Amino acid sequence: MDKSKIVKLFSNMCCSSCKSDFDENSISIKRREKDLLVLKIKCSKCGKSFGLAFLGIDVLDVKEDETPLEIKECPLPITTDDVIDAHNFIDKLQKDWTKYIPDELKN
């Protein structure tokens, strides 16, 4: 398998800790099936682990001029106010809080 095509998928991303670009040494293929790749992502400069990536695409079909992954705007990080609001919501639930869980999810 041409690992350079996999590295290209991550070419517009970098380590959130040291800002180094991901390179061939940052990505290790853990498993490949027909329509699935399981990759381990780890910064080759500072060693920060980004866990596993599950790609449901055929990397070999990526064209030379394509960049199939793009960084998109993410929602804002959770704030302390968000945590306090969640705590207050949970704190106000009564003993019968399970009534809010759909029946199909209850055991």
C-alpha positions as CSV (number, residue, x, y, z in Angstrom):
1,M,0.0,0.0,0.0
2,D,1.2,3.5,-0.9
3,K,1.5,5.1,2.6
4,S,2.1,8.5,1.0
5,K,-1.5,8.6,-0.1
6,I,-2.6,8.1,3.5
7,V,-0.2,10.8,4.7
8,K,-1.7,13.1,2.1
9,L,-5.1,12.8,3.8
10,F,-3.6,14.4,6.9
11,S,-1.4,16.9,5.1
12,N,-3.4,20.0,6.1
13,M,-3.4,19.0,9.8
14,C,-0.9,19.4,12.5
15,C,-0.2,18.4,16.2
16,S,-2.3,20.5,18.5
17,S,0.5,20.4,21.1
18,C,3.7,21.3,19.2
19,K,2.2,22.4,15.8
20,S,4.4,20.0,13.8
21,D,2.9,18.7,10.6
22,F,1.9,15.0,10.6
23,D,4.3,13.0,8.5
24,E,4.8,9.4,7.4
25,N,6.2,8.6,10.9
26,S,3.0,10.0,12.6
27,I,0.7,7.4,11.0
28,S,0.7,3.7,11.4
29,I,-1.7,1.4,9.8
30,K,-3.3,-1.0,12.3
31,R,-5.8,-2.8,10.1
32,R,-7.1,-2.7,6.5
33,E,-10.2,-4.2,5.3
34,K,-12.1,-3.8,2.0
35,D,-13.7,-0.4,2.8
36,L,-12.0,0.4,6.2
37,L,-8.7,1.6,7.4
38,V,-7.8,1.8,11.0
39,L,-4.9,4.2,11.7
40,K,-3.0,5.2,14.8
41,I,-2.1,8.9,14.8
42,K,0.8,10.1,17.0
43,C,3.0,13.2,16.6
44,S,6.4,12.1,15.5
45,K,8.0,15.2,17.0
46,C,6.5,15.4,20.6
47,G,4.9,12.0,20.9
48,K,1.3,13.2,21.6
49,S,-1.1,10.5,20.8
50,F,-4.3,11.3,18.9
51,G,-5.7,7.8,19.1
52,L,-7.2,5.8,16.3
53,A,-8.8,7.0,13.1
54,F,-11.3,4.9,11.3
55,L,-11.5,5.8,7.6
56,G,-14.4,4.4,5.6
57,I,-12.9,5.2,2.2
58,D,-10.6,3.5,-0.2
59,V,-7.4,5.5,0.1
60,L,-6.0,4.0,-3.1
61,D,-8.8,5.9,-5.1
62,V,-7.6,9.3,-3.9
63,K,-6.6,11.4,-6.9
64,E,-3.3,13.2,-6.9
65,D,-4.9,16.7,-6.9
66,E,-7.5,15.8,-4.2
67,T,-7.4,16.5,-0.5
68,P,-10.3,14.4,0.8
69,L,-10.1,15.7,4.4
70,E,-10.5,19.3,5.2
71,I,-10.4,21.1,8.6
72,K,-13.8,22.7,9.3
73,E,-15.0,25.2,11.8
74,C,-15.7,23.3,15.1
75,P,-18.1,24.4,17.8
76,L,-16.7,26.5,20.6
77,P,-15.1,24.6,23.5
78,I,-17.2,23.8,26.5
79,T,-17.0,26.6,29.1
80,T,-17.2,26.6,32.8
81,D,-20.7,28.1,32.5
82,D,-21.8,25.2,30.3
83,V,-20.6,22.8,33.0
84,I,-22.4,24.7,35.8
85,D,-25.6,24.8,33.7
86,A,-25.4,21.0,33.2
87,H,-24.7,20.5,36.9
88,N,-27.8,22.6,37.8
89,F,-30.0,20.8,35.3
90,I,-28.9,17.4,36.7
91,D,-29.2,18.6,40.3
92,K,-32.8,19.7,39.7
93,L,-33.9,16.3,38.4
94,Q,-36.2,14.5,40.7
95,K,-35.9,10.8,41.8
96,D,-37.9,9.7,38.8
97,W,-35.4,11.1,36.3
98,T,-35.5,7.8,34.4
99,K,-38.8,8.9,32.9
100,Y,-36.7,11.0,30.5
101,I,-34.9,7.9,29.1
102,P,-36.8,6.4,26.1
103,D,-38.3,2.9,26.9
104,E,-36.2,1.2,24.2
105,L,-33.0,2.3,26.0
106,K,-34.0,1.0,29.4
107,N,-33.0,-2.5,30.5
